[in-house]
């Protein structure tokens, strides 16, 4: 039969034996002490009995405490498992699975580790939630019209999906804020520059906010952004009105300066402080316009007289030959405006007629040239100078004959396009068309009465058949001879027959033209020398003194051309 000592685990037997021996020794010693004290045996037995009962109670207490602790641990494990299950539900994750074959302490350790991990997840989510909510709050503070993302009230710990939705909402809110700032900042900058450039003092709350509030401190609602945009449009319209007002006042002031004959130096000094288009400049310009208007009124009579002289000058420039009819009335702004309107109409009319005036000036120049030619033709000494004067007259005559009809034609063309719209044009009180008609009739009469004299010999004695034959040779013979290459011309008679001794009267050669007989000669012949000799003899035999008395009036315009072999021409009159 097993003893109780055998029930004790082997590794605890020695300790148990020592404990039992110690208890026995202590009990025996306590008994000896009590006996030595003279305690009665009955009391000693009672004390010893109580001692053993106390030992038993202590062991019961120890066992009960241990049992209670064990039960507490079991309850702790169960409670922890329930908490983990609830926490996993709140976190919306799969609950942890407890491993099998674990004792109570291992279960407690597993519960502690699992609970710590779950707490980390919970704390991380709550921290992320706080950050996102704080970010949303700061964004909403600058965009009060933005929708707020809220978790369900029953939710304590957000799920991963809810955190992701909140994160997306905050990201979109930040993008929306940046977009609104990008839209608002240019509006605020432009509005601020406009107000500063105009020197405008804010008189509205929105204008004061535009100038004083930074863009990152604005409530970025769509309403406020639209209000800022509308304010910018109003400021732009106000700036246009301000610039128009500035331009009007400046133009009025410059007109007053012109009217009052203010020098450029004085103008620059007066306008130096009003170059910027601001309200301050507007007020300064208004004061200056008012001041110079008073000065203009004081000098109104002088202005009217000056405008009247200018109108008379423009009337004179129109060449109508009519005097300007003065506008009745006392010197006033209305009279000045009437004269200015009249001057403007005269300027417009003059601008339209300027091409006609140029044509008339050119026509007058050509007519004057024609008159000079007619006067020069009457001069009895015009043939004494046989050089460039007659050649110049010929060129002038050709120019007149060529350009005068063209100018008249252009004048008529201008009148045909101008008069149907603006009425007839009078120059010096006479219609231009009448003058042109007279000119054309005169030209027609001259063409009918003018006779042309061909190239013929001019003599004081009647021409003989021989001389006539020399003057007019058949063209067929001449052209036929000139077509032959290598031919040279020779004047007959020879130069030796034209020379006369000194003291003898030169033969009368005026009116005689020597013919040239075409003969074939060698290229080495002295034909050029012979021609030069003949020309010299002709110059010596022709006298300028008796030239005019020999030729009649009709033959003075005729010429004779001697053509030398080298192509040079000489005119004989």
C-alpha positions in Angstrom: 0.0 0.0 0.0 1.3 3.4 -1.0 2.1 5.9 1.7 1.4 9.6 1.4 5.0 10.1 1.0 4.8 8.2 -2.2 2.1 10.7 -3.5 4.6 13.5 -3.3 6.4 14.0 -6.6 9.9 12.6 -6.4 11.5 16.0 -7.1 9.7 17.4 -4.1 10.2 14.5 -1.7 13.4 15.8 -0.1 11.9 19.2 0.3 8.7 17.6 1.7 10.8 15.4 4.1 12.7 18.4 5.3 9.5 20.3 5.8 7.9 17.5 7.8 11.0 17.1 10.0 11.2 20.8 10.5 7.5 20.8 11.5 8.0 17.9 13.9 11.1 19.6 15.5 9.3 22.8 15.8 6.2 21.1 17.4 8.3 19.2 19.9 10.3 22.3 20.8 7.1 24.3 21.2 5.8 21.5 23.5 9.0 21.6 25.6 8.6 25.3 25.9 5.1 25.1 27.0 5.9 22.3 29.5 8.8 24.3 30.9 6.3 27.1 31.4 4.3 24.8 33.6 1.2 24.9 31.4 -1.2 22.2 32.3 -1.4 19.2 30.1 -5.0 20.0 29.1 -4.2 23.5 28.0 -1.1 22.3 26.3 -3.1 19.8 24.3 -5.7 22.5 23.5 -2.9 24.8 22.2 -1.3 22.1 20.2 -4.7 21.2 18.7 -5.3 24.8 17.7 -1.9 24.9 16.2 -2.6 22.0 13.9 -6.0 23.6 13.1 -4.2 26.8 12.2 -1.8 25.0 10.0 -4.7 23.4 8.3 -6.5 26.7 7.8 -3.3 28.2 6.4 -3.0 25.5 3.9 -6.7 25.9 3.0 -6.2 29.7 2.6 -3.2 29.1 0.3 -5.2 26.6 -1.7 -8.2 28.8 -1.9 -6.0 31.8 -3.0 -4.5 29.7 -5.7 -7.8 28.5 -6.8 -9.1 32.0 -6.9 -6.1 33.2 -8.9 -6.6 30.3 -11.3 -10.2 31.2 -11.8 -9.3 34.8 -12.3 -6.9 33.9 -15.0 -9.5 31.8 -16.7 -12.0 34.6 -16.5 -9.3 37.0 -17.8 -8.7 34.7 -20.8 -12.3 34.5 -21.6 -12.7 38.3 -21.2 -9.7 38.9 -23.4 -11.1 36.6 -26.0 -14.4 38.5 -26.0 -12.6 41.8 -26.2 -10.5 40.6 -29.1 -13.6 39.4 -30.9 -15.3 42.8 -30.4 -12.2 44.7 -31.5 -11.8 42.6 -34.6 -15.4 43.4 -35.4 -14.8 47.1 -34.9 -11.7 47.0 -37.0 -13.5 44.9 -39.5 -10.8 42.3 -39.7 -10.8 38.5 -39.1 -10.7 37.6 -35.4 -7.6 35.9 -34.0 -7.7 32.1 -33.6 -6.5 30.7 -30.3 -4.0 27.9 -30.6 -4.9 24.5 -29.1 -3.2 22.6 -26.3 -2.2 25.7 -24.4 -2.3 25.8 -20.6 -3.8 28.7 -18.8 -0.6 30.7 -18.6 0.2 30.2 -22.3 -3.4 31.2 -23.1 -2.8 34.4 -21.0 0.4 35.1 -22.8 -1.2 34.6 -26.2 -4.1 36.8 -25.3 -1.7 39.5 -24.1 0.3 39.4 -27.4 -2.8 39.3 -29.6 -4.4 42.1 -27.6 -1.2 44.2 -28.0 -1.2 43.8 -31.8 -4.9 44.6 -32.0 -4.3 47.7 -29.9 -1.5 48.8 -32.2 -3.9 48.6 -35.2 -6.6 50.4 -33.3 -4.2 53.2 -32.2 -2.8 53.6 -35.7 -6.3 53.9 -37.2 -7.3 56.4 -34.6 -4.2 58.4 -35.2 -4.7 58.3 -39.0 -8.3 59.3 -38.4 -7.3 62.3 -36.2 -4.8 63.4 -38.9 -7.4 63.2 -41.7 -10.0 64.9 -39.6 -7.6 67.7 -38.7 -6.6 68.1 -42.4 -10.3 68.2 -43.4 -11.0 70.7 -40.7 -8.3 73.1 -41.9 -9.4 72.7 -45.5 -13.1 73.3 -44.6 -12.0 76.4 -42.7 -10.8 77.9 -46.0 -13.7 76.4 -48.1 -16.8 76.6 -46.0 -19.0 75.4 -48.9 -17.1 72.1 -49.2 -19.0 69.0 -48.1 -17.7 67.5 -44.8 -17.0 63.7 -44.6 -18.4 62.3 -41.4 -18.1 58.8 -39.9 -21.3 57.0 -38.6 -21.9 58.0 -35.0 -22.0 54.3 -33.9 -18.5 53.9 -35.2 -15.7 54.3 -32.8 -12.8 52.9 -34.7 -12.9 53.5 -38.5 -12.4 50.7 -40.9 -9.8 50.6 -43.6 -12.5 51.3 -46.2 -13.7 54.4 -44.3 -10.2 55.6 -43.8 -9.5 55.2 -47.5 -12.7 57.2 -48.3 -11.7 59.9 -45.9 -8.2 60.0 -47.4 -9.7 60.4 -50.9 -12.0 63.1 -49.7 -9.2 65.1 -48.1 -7.0 64.6 -51.3 -9.8 65.9 -53.5 -10.4 68.8 -51.1 -6.8 69.8 -51.3 -6.9 69.6 -55.1 -10.1 71.7 -55.1 -8.4 74.2 -52.8 -5.4 74.5 -55.1 -7.7 74.9 -58.1 -9.7 77.6 -56.4 -6.5 79.4 -55.3 -5.1 79.2 -58.9 -8.4 80.8 -60.0 -8.5 83.4 -57.3 -4.9 84.5 -57.2 -4.8 86.0 -60.7 -8.1 87.8 -60.0 -6.7 89.3 -56.8 -3.4 90.3 -58.4 -5.1 91.9 -61.4 -7.7 93.7 -59.2 -5.0 94.9 -56.8 -2.9 96.3 -59.7 -5.9 98.0 -61.2 -6.8 99.7 -57.9 -3.2 100.8 -57.3 -2.8 102.0 -60.9 -6.0 104.0 -60.6 -5.1 105.3 -57.1 -8.5 104.0 -56.0 -9.4 104.1 -52.3 -11.5 101.0 -51.4 -15.1 101.9 -50.7 -16.5 98.4 -50.6 -15.8 95.4 -48.3 -14.8 93.2 -51.2 -12.3 95.9 -52.4 -10.8 96.2 -48.9 -10.5 92.5 -48.7 -8.8 92.3 -52.1 -6.2 94.8 -51.0 -5.6 93.7 -47.4 -6.3 89.9 -47.2 -3.8 87.4 -48.5 -5.1 84.8 -50.8 -4.4 81.9 -48.4 -6.6 83.6 -45.8 -9.6 83.9 -48.1 -12.8 81.8 -47.7 -12.4 80.0 -51.0 -16.1 79.5 -51.6 -17.5 79.7 -55.1 -19.5 82.7 -54.1 -16.5 84.6 -52.9 -14.5 83.7 -56.0 -17.3 84.8 -58.3 -17.7 88.0 -56.3 -14.0 88.7 -56.8 -14.3 88.0 -60.5 -17.3 90.4 -60.7 -15.3 93.0 -58.8 -12.4 92.7 -61.3 -14.8 93.2 -64.2 -16.2 96.3 -62.5 -12.7 97.6 -61.9 -11.8 97.0 -65.5 -14.9 98.9 -66.6 -14.1 101.6 -64.1 -10.5 101.8 -65.5 -11.9 102.2 -69.0 -14.2 105.0 -67.9 -11.3 106.5 -66.0 -9.0 106.4 -69.1 -11.8 107.8 -71.3 -12.4 110.6 -68.8 -8.6 111.2 -68.6 -8.3 111.3 -72.4 -11.3 113.6 -72.6 -10.0 116.0 -70.0 -6.4 115.9 -71.5 -7.8 116.5 -75.0 -9.9 119.4 -73.7 -6.9 120.8 -71.9 -4.7 120.5 -74.9 -7.3 122.3 -77.0 -7.4 125.0 -74.4 -3.6 125.1 -74.6 -3.8 125.5 -78.3 -6.4 128.1 -78.1 -4.5 130.0 -75.5 -1.2 129.5 -77.3 0.6 127.9 -74.3 4.2 127.1 -75.2 5.4 123.5 -75.2 7.7 124.1 -72.2 4.8 125.4 -70.1 2.7 122.4 -71.3 5.3 119.9 -70.2 5.6 121.6 -66.8 1.8 121.6 -66.3 1.3 118.0 -67.5 4.3 116.5 -65.6 2.2 115.7 -62.5 -0.7 114.2 -64.4 0.9 111.6 -66.6 -0.5 108.7 -64.6 -4.2 107.9 -65.2 -5.3 108.1 -61.6 -8.2 109.7 -59.8 -5.7 112.2 -58.4 -4.7 113.1 -62.0 -8.4 113.3 -63.0 -9.1 115.8 -60.2 -6.0 117.8 -61.1 -7.0 117.9 -64.8 -10.6 118.9 -63.9 -9.2 121.8 -61.9 -6.9 122.8 -64.8 -9.6 122.6 -67.3 -11.9 124.7 -65.2 -9.1 127.3 -64.7 -8.3 127.5 -68.4 -11.9 127.6 -69.4 -12.3 130.8 -67.4 -9.2 132.1 -69.1 -10.6 131.1 -72.5 -13.9 132.9 -71.8 -12.0 136.0 -71.0 -10.3 135.9 -74.4 -13.2 134.7 -76.5 -13.3 137.7 -78.8 -9.6 137.2 -79.8 -10.3 133.5 -80.5 -13.2 134.4 -82.8 -11.1 136.8 -84.7 -8.3 134.3 -85.2 -10.7 131.6 -86.3 -12.3 134.0 -88.7 -8.9 134.8 -90.3 -8.2 131.0 -90.5 -11.6 130.4 -92.2 -10.8 133.3 -94.7 -7.5 131.7 -95.4 -9.0 128.3 -96.2 -11.7 130.0 -98.3 -8.9 131.7 -100.2 -7.1 128.3 -100.7 -10.2 127.0 -102.4 -9.6 129.5 -105.2 -13.3 130.2 -105.7 -12.8 133.9 -105.8 -15.6 134.4 -103.3 -15.2 136.2 -100.0 -16.1 134.4 -96.7 -19.5 135.4 -95.3 -19.0 136.1 -91.6 -21.1 134.2 -89.1 -23.3 136.6 -87.2 -23.3 136.5 -83.4 -21.4 137.8 -80.3 -18.2 136.0 -79.3 -19.3 132.9 -77.6 -18.5 129.2 -77.4 -21.3 128.5 -80.0 -19.7 131.0 -82.4 -16.3 129.4 -81.9 -17.8 126.0 -82.5 -19.5 127.3 -85.7 -16.3 128.7 -87.1 -14.4 125.5 -86.2 -17.1 123.4 -88.0 -16.8 125.7 -91.0 -13.0 125.4 -91.0 -13.3 121.7 -90.8 -15.7 121.6 -93.8 -13.3 123.9 -95.7 -10.4 121.6 -95.0 -12.3 118.6 -96.1 -13.3 120.3 -99.3 -9.7 121.4 -99.9 -8.4 117.9 -99.3 -10.9 116.6 -101.9 -9.9 119.3 -104.4 -6.1 119.1 -103.8 -5.6 116.8 -106.9 -7.5 119.2 -109.0 -5.4 122.2 -107.7 -2.2 120.3 -108.6 -3.5 119.7 -112.1 -4.6 123.3 -112.5 -1.1 124.5 -111.3 0.5 122.2 -113.9 -1.8 123.4 -116.6 -1.0 127.1 -115.6 2.7 126.3 -115.8 2.2 124.7 -119.3 0.1 127.7 -120.4 2.7 130.1 -119.2 5.4 128.1 -121.0 3.2 128.3 -124.2 2.8 132.0 -123.8 6.6 132.4 -123.4 7.1 130.4 -126.6 4.7 132.6 -128.5 6.4 135.7 -127.3 9.8 134.3 -128.2 8.5 133.5 -131.7 7.7 137.1 -132.2 11.3 138.2 -131.3 13.1 139.4 -134.5 16.5 138.4 -133.0 15.6 134.8 -132.1 17.6 133.4 -135.1 20.8 135.2 -134.3 21.5 132.5 -131.7 21.5 129.3 -133.6 22.7 127.2 -130.6 20.8 125.8 -127.6 18.1 128.5 -127.4 16.2 127.3 -130.4 16.7 123.7 -129.3 15.4 124.5 -125.9 12.4 126.2 -127.5 11.7 123.1 -129.5 11.9 120.9 -126.4 9.5 123.2 -124.5 7.1 123.2 -127.4 7.1 119.4 -127.6 6.6 119.2 -123.8 3.6 121.6 -124.0 2.1 119.9 -127.0 2.5 116.5 -125.2 1.5 117.3 -121.6 -1.2 120.0 -122.0 -3.8 117.7 -123.6 -3.1 115.0 -120.9 -3.5 117.5 -118.1 -6.8 118.8 -119.5 -8.0 115.3 -119.9 -7.2 114.5 -116.3 -9.0 117.7 -115.2 -12.1 116.6 -117.1 -11.9 113.1 -115.6 -11.6 114.5 -112.1 -14.6 116.9 -112.7 -16.7 114.0 -114.1 -16.2 112.1 -110.8 -16.4 115.0 -108.4 -19.2 117.3 -109.7 -22.0 114.8 -109.7 -21.6 114.4 -105.9 -20.3 117.7 -104.8 -21.6 120.1 -107.4 -19.7 122.3 -110.0 -16.3 123.6 -109.3 -15.6 127.3 -109.8 -12.2 128.9 -109.9 -12.0 132.6 -109.5 -15.7 132.8 -109.9 -15.8 130.9 -113.2 -16.6 127.3 -113.8 -13.6 125.2 -114.8 -15.5 123.5 -117.6 -16.1 126.9 -119.3 -12.4 127.6 -119.3 -11.6 124.2 -120.7 -14.2 124.6 -123.4 -12.6 127.9 -124.4 -9.2 126.3 -124.4 -10.3 123.5 -126.6 -12.1 125.9 -129.0 -8.9 128.0 -129.3 -6.9 124.9 -129.9 -9.3 123.8 -132.6 -9.1 127.2 -134.4 -5.3 127.1 -134.2 -5.3 123.6 -135.8 -7.6 124.8 -138.6 -5.5 128.0 -139.4 -2.0 126.7 -139.0 -0.1 125.9 -142.2 2.9 123.7 -142.3 5.8 124.6 -144.7 7.8 121.6 -145.9 11.6 121.7 -146.2 12.2 123.9 -149.3 14.7 126.4 -150.5 14.2 130.0 -149.5 15.3 132.8 -151.9 14.6 136.4 -152.5 14.3 135.4 -156.2 11.9 132.9 -157.6 13.1 129.4 -157.5 14.2 127.8 -160.7 13.4 124.2 -161.7 17.0 123.3 -161.1 17.0 124.4 -157.5 13.6 122.8 -157.0 14.9 119.5 -158.3 17.8 119.7 -155.9 15.6 120.4 -152.9 13.1 117.6 -153.6 14.6 114.4 -154.8 12.6 111.2 -155.2 12.6 109.2 -152.0 12.9 105.9 -153.8 16.3 106.8 -155.3 17.6 108.1 -151.9 16.4 105.1 -149.9 17.7 102.7 -152.5 21.2 104.2 -152.4 21.3 104.3 -148.6 20.5 100.6 -148.3 23.9 99.8 -149.9 26.6 99.1 -147.4 30.0 100.8 -147.7 28.7 103.9 -149.5 29.8 107.4 -148.6 28.3 110.8 -149.5 29.9 113.7 -151.1 28.6 117.2 -151.4 28.7 118.9 -154.8 30.1 121.3 -155.9 33.5 121.0 -154.3 34.6 123.3 -151.5 37.2 125.0 -153.8 34.4 126.5 -155.9 32.8 128.1 -152.8 35.9 130.0 -151.8 36.1 133.7 -152.9 39.1 136.0 -152.9 39.4 138.6 -150.2 37.5 141.8 -150.9 35.1 140.2 -153.3 31.4 139.8 -152.4 30.5 136.2 -151.4 28.1 134.6 -153.7 24.5 134.5 -152.6 24.1 131.0 -151.2 21.3 131.8 -148.8 18.3 129.6 -149.7 20.4 127.2 -151.7 20.9 123.7 -150.5 23.5 121.5 -152.1 22.5 118.0 -153.0 24.6 115.0 -152.2 25.4 112.6 -154.9 25.7 109.0 -153.7 28.8 107.4 -155.1 30.7 104.3 -154.3 34.0 105.1 -152.7 36.7 103.2 -151.1 36.7 103.1 -147.2 40.1 104.8 -147.4 38.8 107.8 -149.3 39.0 111.4 -148.0 35.2 112.0 -148.0 35.1 113.2 -144.4 37.6 115.9 -145.2 35.6 117.1 -148.2 32.4 117.2 -146.1 34.2 119.3 -143.4 35.4 121.7 -146.1 31.9 122.1 -147.4 30.5 122.8 -143.9 33.2 125.4 -143.3 32.4 127.1 -146.6 28.7 127.1 -145.8 29.3 128.7 -142.4 31.5 131.4 -144.0 29.1 132.1 -146.8 26.0 132.4 -144.5 25.7 135.8 -142.8 23.6 136.2 -139.7 23.0 139.9 -140.5 21.1 139.4 -143.8 19.6 136.0 -142.8 16.4 137.5 -141.5 15.9 139.8 -144.5 16.3 137.0 -146.9 13.9 134.4 -145.4 10.2 135.2 -145.3 8.0 134.7 -142.2 6.6 131.3 -143.2 10.0 129.8 -143.8 11.6 130.7 -140.5 10.4 127.5 -138.8 11.8 125.2 -141.5 15.1 123.5 -141.1 17.6 121.8 -143.2 19.5 118.8 -142.0 22.8 117.8 -143.4 23.8 114.3 -142.3 27.4 113.5 -142.2 28.9 110.1 -142.7 29.4 109.7 -138.9 25.7 110.2 -138.1 25.8 113.8 -136.6 23.1 116.3 -137.6 23.1 120.1 -138.1 20.0 122.3 -138.5 20.1 125.1 -141.0 17.5 127.8 -140.7 
